[in-house]
């Protein structure tokens, strides 16, 4: 699970979004980047989280943030999630879990008494120098933007 701490250098990730475009940490040099990991596209909690970020996207951008969502869903599922919810930011289709593992958000979870491996809903805020300025592990899906903005 997460071994990263605030103040650490962000992992040098590389992933492909819903359109096949490659995104790397280097692409966001000199910018503030929010990388939010969510378990599964089009599930209730993930939809609430993505739509809250969509609804506050202008304010996040005004504060200098770029957004990048990540799950292990396919590019097709990510594209449908974007279209259905009119999401203005890219979603990485991390089917091989390279980005998920780089950030340490894959691990055992419990749901309704059952234990299984999956993505832990976690958000990393990366500053202009590529350092982790915030790690949000207790994500409020319906009010996530305010959690990000309160430390900006």
trRosetta pair geometry for C-beta under 8 A, 3 or more apart (Angstrom, degrees):
i j d omega theta_ij theta_ji phi_ij phi_ji
1 104 5.7 75 159 164 29 98
1 105 7.5 41 -150 -116 65 26
1 106 8.0 -144 -101 72 54 39
1 107 4.4 -27 -78 -32 87 163
1 120 7.0 36 -139 1 102 150
2 103 7.3 -21 -111 151 83 69
2 104 4.3 131 -103 107 38 119
2 105 6.4 32 -68 -81 91 60
2 120 7.6 -96 -31 72 105 140
2 122 6.7 171 -70 -133 134 165
2 135 7.1 130 -171 -179 147 144
2 137 7.2 -113 9 -94 160 122
3 104 5.2 -173 13 -100 75 165
4 8 5.1 -138 -158 62 79 150
4 10 7.9 42 -150 -121 143 48
4 11 7.4 -88 -82 -33 137 97
4 103 6.6 -49 -3 -157 144 60
4 104 6.0 175 -6 29 94 129
4 124 7.3 3 104 -112 149 129
4 132 6.0 123 162 -41 116 165
4 135 6.6 159 102 -89 102 145
5 8 5.1 107 58 -24 66 114
5 132 7.1 155 102 79 33 138
5 135 7.4 -102 -145 -1 28 144
6 132 5.4 -127 -123 114 41 99
6 133 6.6 30 -151 -171 94 18
6 134 6.4 14 -109 -98 113 27
6 135 5.9 -132 -62 1 81 98
7 131 6.4 -16 -153 179 28 117
7 132 6.6 -36 22 69 23 86
8 131 7.0 161 87 -155 29 74
8 132 5.1 15 58 22 77 120
9 130 6.0 15 -154 125 79 100
9 131 6.0 -57 -101 -103 44 65
9 132 7.6 59 118 -9 3 85
10 13 7.8 -64 147 -3 98 99
10 25 5.8 169 102 -130 116 134
10 33 7.9 50 -119 68 175 121
10 35 7.9 124 -156 8 130 138
10 124 6.8 126 -124 150 107 135
10 126 4.5 3 -61 -116 151 125
10 130 5.2 -121 31 -179 104 70
10 131 6.7 -171 -21 -121 84 11
10 132 5.6 132 -76 -58 78 79
11 25 7.2 -171 99 -54 49 140
11 99 7.9 151 98 -148 132 60
11 102 3.9 150 156 159 156 107
11 103 5.8 -128 17 -71 138 62
12 24 7.3 8 180 -174 72 97
12 25 5.1 -107 -132 27 50 135
12 26 7.6 32 -149 -36 93 88
12 102 7.8 -116 59 -164 44 140
13 23 7.8 6 110 108 101 84
13 24 6.5 -176 93 -143 56 54
13 25 5.6 104 37 -40 71 95
13 35 7.8 107 32 -127 155 158
13 98 7.4 139 -147 123 85 92
13 99 4.7 60 -154 -121 129 90
13 102 5.1 164 -91 84 93 158
13 103 7.4 -9 -69 -42 134 96
14 22 6.4 -6 -170 -171 91 104
14 23 7.3 168 -149 85 45 47
14 24 4.6 -7 -100 -99 78 92
14 25 8.0 -76 -62 -1 60 74
14 98 7.4 -30 67 118 73 135
14 99 7.6 -145 62 -75 32 96
15 22 7.3 158 87 -150 27 60
15 23 5.6 -19 65 59 77 92
15 24 8.0 151 18 -81 57 49
15 70 6.8 40 106 -117 174 112
15 92 3.9 28 128 -151 137 134
15 93 7.6 168 171 52 103 45
15 94 5.4 -39 -136 -86 132 93
15 98 6.8 179 -87 74 89 105
15 99 4.5 -21 -60 -44 133 136
16 20 5.9 -18 -171 -146 114 36
16 21 6.9 146 -153 72 64 32
16 22 5.7 -37 -95 -93 68 59
16 23 7.6 159 -98 14 18 79
16 75 6.9 -45 121 -81 107 120
16 92 6.6 111 69 -148 35 78
16 93 6.0 -40 92 52 87 91
17 20 7.2 -47 68 23 65 16
17 21 5.0 -9 39 59 110 87
17 22 7.9 -158 2 -80 81 12
17 23 6.0 68 -39 -17 103 117
17 75 7.4 91 131 -126 37 96
17 78 7.2 -144 -178 128 61 149
17 90 4.0 -46 -130 -174 147 118
17 91 6.1 112 -151 67 86 40
17 92 5.5 -67 -93 -92 59 50
17 93 6.8 100 -166 -1 21 83
18 75 5.0 142 -139 -162 45 74
18 76 8.0 144 -152 -61 86 12
18 78 3.9 -140 -88 105 105 112
18 79 4.2 151 -180 -67 121 73
18 82 5.9 -145 34 -6 172 139
18 90 6.7 -161 16 -154 91 75
18 91 5.4 45 -36 61 111 90
18 93 6.1 113 -85 -37 52 110
19 75 7.5 -175 -29 -167 14 118
19 79 7.4 110 -67 -93 60 110
19 90 7.7 -83 14 -126 100 106
20 75 6.7 34 -62 -141 64 157
21 90 7.0 -87 69 -126 120 147
23 27 5.7 -100 -153 39 62 152
23 68 6.2 171 152 -131 160 139
23 90 6.6 161 -52 101 144 148
23 92 6.4 -106 45 -84 127 109
24 27 5.1 119 57 -11 69 98
25 28 6.2 -73 -167 42 41 101
25 29 7.7 74 139 -58 68 75
25 33 7.9 -158 -137 47 66 163
25 126 7.5 -116 -141 177 99 166
25 130 6.1 72 166 -131 119 109
26 29 5.7 -9 -163 -32 48 112
28 31 4.7 -96 -172 62 75 110
28 33 4.3 31 169 -61 156 135
28 66 5.8 -141 -127 56 115 143
28 126 7.1 79 111 92 136 129
29 128 7.7 59 178 -177 45 62
29 130 6.8 -19 -109 -54 71 106
30 128 5.2 10 -152 -164 28 97
31 64 6.9 -163 -156 170 70 88
31 65 8.0 110 166 -139 92 25
31 66 5.3 37 144 -6 135 120
31 128 6.2 114 14 -113 7 74
32 63 7.5 -56 64 123 148 84
32 64 4.9 79 22 117 117 98
32 65 4.9 -60 99 -97 108 61
32 66 7.0 158 85 16 54 72
32 125 7.0 -4 -178 -175 100 90
32 126 6.9 163 -160 85 51 58
32 127 5.9 -25 -110 -131 82 41
32 128 6.1 -43 -61 -56 65 71
32 133 7.8 -42 -138 26 103 142
32 152 7.8 86 165 -131 167 101
33 65 7.1 131 -109 -157 18 70
33 66 5.0 -24 -109 66 71 97
33 67 7.7 155 -161 -90 61 21
33 68 6.4 1 -173 8 105 114
33 125 7.5 162 86 -157 48 45
33 126 4.4 -8 61 58 95 109
34 53 7.9 -164 109 -138 144 129
34 60 7.1 -58 2 -168 144 132
34 65 5.3 27 -15 -172 109 122
34 66 7.1 -171 24 86 72 46
34 67 4.9 -19 67 -109 106 69
34 68 7.1 167 86 28 56 66
34 123 6.3 -8 -171 -172 93 108
34 124 7.5 157 -156 82 46 49
34 125 5.5 -16 -103 -105 73 72
34 126 7.7 -167 -75 21 26 76
34 148 5.8 0 -110 -135 140 142
35 68 5.1 -19 -108 74 70 103
35 70 6.3 14 -177 -6 92 122
35 103 7.1 -151 115 -88 134 152
35 123 7.1 161 84 -156 48 57
35 124 4.7 -8 60 59 98 99
35 126 6.7 38 -4 -11 105 115
36 49 7.1 -165 156 156 142 125
36 53 7.1 -143 16 -69 158 156
36 67 7.1 -12 7 -161 108 95
36 68 7.5 160 23 83 65 50
36 69 5.4 -28 71 -111 91 68
36 70 7.1 170 86 24 41 77
36 122 7.7 -172 -150 97 55 39
36 123 4.3 -14 -107 -107 83 93
36 124 7.8 -170 -78 25 41 60
36 139 7.7 102 -151 -116 110 145
36 144 7.4 58 -125 168 149 146
37 69 7.9 141 -95 -165 24 59
37 70 5.0 -34 -102 75 70 99
37 71 6.9 128 -162 -81 62 59
37 100 6.5 113 -135 -116 132 79
37 103 6.7 -172 -46 89 139 145
37 105 4.7 86 93 115 169 168
37 119 5.4 -137 161 178 110 119
37 120 7.2 47 102 79 127 53
37 121 6.5 -170 96 -135 76 34
37 122 5.1 10 48 55 113 76
37 123 7.2 -161 21 -77 68 44
37 124 8.0 44 -11 -3 99 94
38 41 7.5 96 98 -73 119 51
38 45 7.6 -174 -157 112 107 91
38 46 4.3 114 164 -124 133 101
38 49 5.9 -180 -100 73 133 146
38 50 7.1 -62 -22 -51 168 97
38 69 6.4 -17 11 -165 113 105
38 70 7.5 145 21 73 67 48
38 71 5.2 -48 74 -72 74 113
38 119 6.9 60 112 111 18 134
38 121 5.7 27 -117 -116 56 88
39 43 6.7 -30 84 42 104 146
39 45 7.5 42 33 78 114 119
39 46 6.3 -124 53 -63 74 121
39 71 6.6 36 120 -132 13 115
39 118 5.6 21 -135 163 106 121
39 119 4.8 178 -104 65 54 98
39 120 8.0 28 -73 -89 91 12
39 121 6.3 -54 -26 -61 89 88
40 43 4.7 64 83 -13 100 126
40 46 5.9 -145 73 -18 50 154
40 71 6.2 147 -96 -172 25 144
40 72 8.0 -36 -93 53 67 83
40 73 6.4 113 -145 -63 57 111
40 119 7.9 157 -41 40 62 118
41 46 6.1 -130 -113 127 25 146
41 71 5.8 -176 -39 60 82 152
41 73 4.5 -14 2 -38 115 170
41 77 4.9 148 59 147 140 103
41 78 5.9 -152 -72 -93 155 49
41 80 7.4 113 138 74 136 90
41 81 3.8 -93 -167 -68 120 144
41 91 7.3 76 -91 169 123 156
42 46 7.0 -6 24 82 19 120
42 47 6.3 41 -137 -65 29 108
42 77 7.2 -109 1 -174 119 95
42 80 7.1 -14 -56 108 134 106
42 81 5.3 -125 -48 -99 85 92
42 84 7.0 49 -103 58 103 154
43 46 4.8 72 57 20 84 110
43 47 6.7 -159 81 -13 34 92
44 47 5.8 -63 -146 36 24 110
44 48 6.4 24 160 -19 65 105
45 48 5.7 -52 -147 34 32 111
45 49 6.3 30 155 -18 65 107
45 121 7.2 -80 139 -78 128 154
45 141 4.7 -119 -162 -92 75 163
46 49 5.7 -52 -147 37 32 112
46 50 6.1 28 157 -15 66 109
46 71 7.3 21 -138 -72 143 148
46 81 7.9 -47 129 -146 118 136
46 121 8.0 -146 -88 -104 76 117
46 141 7.6 -80 -69 -138 19 126
47 50 5.9 -56 -141 41 28 107
47 51 6.0 23 161 -14 65 113
47 81 7.9 -137 -96 -152 79 96
47 85 6.4 -166 -147 -86 86 143
48 51 6.1 -63 -144 42 23 106
48 52 6.2 27 157 -23 63 108
48 141 4.1 67 94 142 116 111
48 142 5.0 -48 174 -78 123 70
49 52 5.9 -56 -149 33 27 111
49 53 6.6 21 155 -13 63 106
49 121 7.3 -155 -70 -155 162 127
49 139 6.5 19 -114 153 128 130
49 141 4.2 -76 -61 -144 85 79
49 142 7.9 -74 -75 -54 50 32
49 144 5.2 53 -144 -20 80 149
50 53 5.8 -57 -152 39 31 109
50 54 6.3 36 148 -23 65 106
50 69 6.5 14 -107 -96 102 156
50 81 7.1 -28 145 163 177 111
50 85 5.9 68 111 118 121 158
50 87 5.7 -44 171 -98 113 129
51 54 5.2 -47 -143 36 37 117
51 55 6.1 38 156 -21 66 104
51 85 5.6 -110 -79 -166 91 122
51 87 8.0 -96 -84 -85 50 88
52 55 5.8 -52 -144 36 29 110
52 56 6.4 2 160 6 62 112
52 141 6.9 157 2 158 139 49
52 142 5.9 158 -71 -160 136 28
52 143 6.4 -128 -153 -78 147 16
52 144 5.0 117 97 31 135 91
52 145 5.6 -151 147 -12 91 97
53 56 6.2 -73 -143 54 28 94
53 57 6.4 63 149 -72 64 81
53 60 7.1 7 -161 -25 77 156
53 67 6.1 135 172 -141 130 158
53 69 7.9 158 70 -68 160 112
53 87 8.0 31 86 -139 102 99
53 89 7.2 -58 132 22 121 138
53 144 6.0 -34 -58 83 88 120
53 145 5.7 155 -103 -69 50 95
54 57 5.5 -18 -152 -31 32 118
54 85 6.6 -163 -27 145 161 101
54 86 6.6 109 -167 95 146 78
54 87 5.3 -104 -85 -116 121 61
54 88 6.2 127 -133 10 83 89
54 89 7.8 -142 -91 9 71 97
55 145 7.4 -122 75 -15 82 148
56 59 5.0 -51 -173 45 78 115
56 60 5.7 84 127 -27 86 100
56 145 3.4 55 70 -141 158 170
56 146 7.7 -134 -111 -45 166 61
56 149 7.5 -104 168 -34 137 133
57 60 5.6 -56 -145 38 33 112
57 61 6.1 30 157 -17 68 107
57 67 7.1 -88 -125 5 91 142
57 88 5.3 94 -179 54 170 128
57 89 6.8 -164 -125 -34 124 109
58 61 5.8 -56 -147 40 29 109
58 62 6.2 34 151 -25 63 106
59 62 5.4 -50 -145 33 32 116
59 63 6.6 26 155 -12 63 104
59 145 7.0 83 75 171 120 132
59 149 6.8 -11 133 -94 117 143
60 63 5.9 -62 -155 40 31 105
60 65 4.3 -67 171 64 88 125
60 67 6.5 38 128 -48 149 115
60 145 6.2 -106 -59 -143 111 105
60 148 6.7 17 -115 103 110 138
60 149 7.0 -111 -94 -72 71 100
61 64 7.5 72 -175 -61 35 9
61 65 6.4 -98 -83 62 34 69
61 66 7.8 55 -108 -87 77 45
63 149 6.4 172 -22 -123 166 87
63 152 4.7 12 179 164 141 154
64 152 7.9 161 46 -164 95 121
65 125 7.9 -57 -120 -138 118 98
65 148 7.1 53 -106 154 167 131
65 152 7.4 -79 -45 -111 117 134
66 89 7.6 143 178 -134 64 116
67 89 4.0 -29 84 -141 107 164
68 89 6.7 -129 -81 163 33 114
68 90 5.9 -10 -123 76 74 92
68 91 7.7 148 -171 -104 54 30
68 92 6.4 37 173 -23 100 105
69 78 8.0 169 93 -143 112 109
69 87 7.7 -37 4 176 143 149
69 89 6.5 112 -9 104 96 110
69 90 7.3 -162 34 106 77 47
69 91 4.3 -25 76 -113 107 81
69 92 6.9 -165 94 19 51 71
70 91 7.2 172 -79 -165 29 64
70 92 4.4 -5 -109 54 80 113
70 94 5.3 30 -169 -10 97 134
70 99 5.4 -113 -150 109 145 134
70 100 6.6 -175 142 -70 121 75
71 78 7.4 171 52 -89 101 100
71 91 7.1 -12 21 -178 91 109
71 92 7.7 154 27 79 45 71
71 93 7.8 -18 73 -120 69 42
71 94 6.7 178 95 38 21 97
71 119 6.2 -141 -134 26 72 168
72 94 5.5 -66 -98 87 51 80
72 95 5.7 93 -173 -115 70 36
72 97 5.7 -7 -103 -76 114 85
72 100 6.3 -15 -65 -37 95 152
72 119 6.3 -175 -10 -40 104 125
73 77 4.0 -106 175 86 118 131
73 78 5.4 146 97 -54 115 80
73 81 7.4 74 103 -19 163 138
73 91 7.8 -6 64 145 116 125
73 93 6.0 -82 93 -130 64 78
73 95 7.5 -65 107 -79 14 79
74 77 4.8 97 54 7 78 99
74 78 7.0 -141 97 -4 42 87
74 93 5.5 19 179 -159 25 126
74 95 6.0 34 -92 -75 59 125
75 78 5.5 -55 -146 38 33 113
75 79 6.2 36 154 -23 66 105
75 93 4.0 -90 -68 -23 61 164
76 79 5.8 -53 -148 34 29 111
76 80 6.5 28 153 -17 63 105
77 80 5.7 -53 -149 37 33 111
77 81 6.3 38 151 -23 65 106
77 93 7.5 128 53 -119 87 108
78 81 5.5 -53 -150 34 32 115
78 82 6.4 34 152 -19 65 105
78 91 4.1 -164 -161 96 115 122
78 92 7.6 -139 -116 88 159 14
78 93 4.9 -121 -8 -74 139 94
79 82 5.7 -53 -150 36 32 113
79 83 6.3 28 154 -16 66 108
80 83 5.8 -55 -143 40 31 109
80 84 6.0 30 159 -19 67 110
81 84 6.1 -55 -140 37 23 109
81 85 6.3 -15 170 16 60 115
81 87 6.9 7 126 2 81 139
81 91 6.5 2 78 12 126 172
82 85 6.8 -84 -144 55 18 84
82 86 7.7 50 169 -118 56 7
82 87 4.4 -95 -131 49 68 106
82 91 6.2 -151 -59 5 108 122
83 86 7.6 19 -168 -71 25 45
87 91 7.1 43 107 -37 150 114
92 99 5.9 17 124 28 155 162
94 97 5.8 83 144 -97 100 30
94 98 6.4 -133 -156 43 99 68
94 99 4.6 -99 -114 39 140 107
94 100 5.4 146 127 -23 142 97
97 100 4.2 -60 -155 52 76 122
97 101 5.2 78 140 -26 92 99
97 106 5.8 38 -165 -65 131 151
98 101 6.1 -58 -146 39 23 105
98 102 6.3 28 154 -25 61 108
99 102 5.5 -50 -145 32 33 116
99 103 6.6 16 160 -4 64 107
100 103 6.5 -73 -156 45 24 97
100 105 5.5 -98 -162 64 73 94
100 106 4.9 72 144 -46 113 108
100 119 5.8 -89 -137 -106 127 104
101 104 7.0 37 -170 -77 37 38
101 106 5.7 -29 -82 18 66 128
103 122 7.3 -179 141 92 122 128
103 124 6.2 -125 -144 -25 128 145
104 107 7.9 16 173 -33 67 118
105 119 5.6 32 127 -157 105 74
105 120 4.8 -134 -168 52 80 85
105 122 4.8 -145 -115 34 124 129
106 117 6.6 33 174 177 88 101
106 118 7.3 -132 -143 129 67 16
106 119 6.0 -37 -94 -94 66 57
106 120 7.5 -161 -84 2 16 84
107 117 6.4 -93 176 -139 14 81
107 118 7.8 -41 64 56 37 44
107 120 6.3 -6 44 -28 96 117
108 115 5.7 -1 -167 -174 106 104
108 116 7.3 154 -144 86 61 20
108 117 5.9 -49 -86 -92 48 63
109 115 7.1 161 80 -150 38 57
109 116 6.0 -28 61 69 86 69
109 117 7.1 110 11 -137 86 17
109 118 4.7 -44 13 44 137 106
109 120 6.7 176 -82 -83 111 78
110 113 7.3 0 -174 -116 100 8
110 114 6.9 156 -153 77 60 39
110 115 5.3 -29 -95 -94 76 70
111 114 5.8 -26 69 60 69 90
111 116 7.3 -37 26 28 103 107
120 137 7.4 -5 146 -149 120 88
121 139 4.8 -102 136 34 112 136
121 141 7.6 -40 -178 -77 156 97
122 135 6.9 -8 -176 -174 106 87
122 136 6.8 160 -161 83 55 59
122 137 5.4 -10 -115 -109 94 61
122 139 7.1 -151 -98 -34 24 118
123 134 7.8 -2 110 113 93 98
123 135 7.4 162 86 -157 54 42
123 136 4.2 0 56 52 101 109
123 139 6.0 110 -10 -92 108 116
123 144 7.1 135 -41 -169 154 116
123 147 7.5 114 55 104 146 124
123 148 6.8 -84 141 -80 148 102
124 132 5.9 -65 -164 -127 101 104
124 134 7.5 159 -159 88 39 60
124 135 5.6 -7 -107 -109 69 74
124 136 7.9 -149 -66 23 29 73
125 132 7.1 99 72 -161 56 61
125 133 5.0 -66 106 67 102 90
125 134 3.9 24 37 50 123 97
125 135 7.5 -136 22 -64 76 36
125 136 7.6 63 -19 -13 100 100
125 148 6.3 149 -82 -142 126 88
125 151 7.1 159 52 85 165 124
126 130 6.2 -9 -179 -142 114 35
126 131 6.9 150 -155 72 68 27
126 132 6.1 -43 -100 -96 66 49
126 133 6.9 132 -134 9 14 88
127 130 7.3 -54 72 17 67 17
127 131 5.1 -10 41 59 109 83
127 132 7.8 146 0 -137 85 2
127 133 4.5 91 -46 -39 103 124
132 135 6.1 15 175 -53 127 97
133 151 7.1 167 135 135 101 122
134 148 7.4 156 87 -132 148 58
134 151 5.0 121 -77 88 144 156
136 139 5.6 90 131 -82 110 75
136 144 7.8 130 122 -152 156 88
136 147 5.4 88 -128 145 149 130
136 148 7.2 -82 -25 -75 149 68
139 144 5.6 7 -167 -109 94 109
139 147 7.0 -158 -132 53 57 166
140 143 4.4 -20 116 59 125 90
140 144 5.8 -174 74 -73 66 57
140 146 7.8 -28 69 59 129 100
140 147 6.0 152 30 -43 100 129
141 144 6.2 -6 -134 -43 23 111
143 146 5.1 -28 170 31 90 118
143 147 6.9 104 118 -25 78 93
144 147 5.4 -53 -158 30 44 115
144 148 6.7 39 150 -16 72 102
145 148 5.7 -58 -155 37 37 110
145 149 5.9 26 153 -14 72 113
146 149 5.6 -57 -134 45 34 107
146 150 6.0 46 162 -37 68 101
147 150 6.2 -43 -144 18 23 113
148 151 7.2 -86 -177 41 31 92
148 152 6.9 38 141 -46 69 110
149 152 5.1 -46 -149 6 47 123
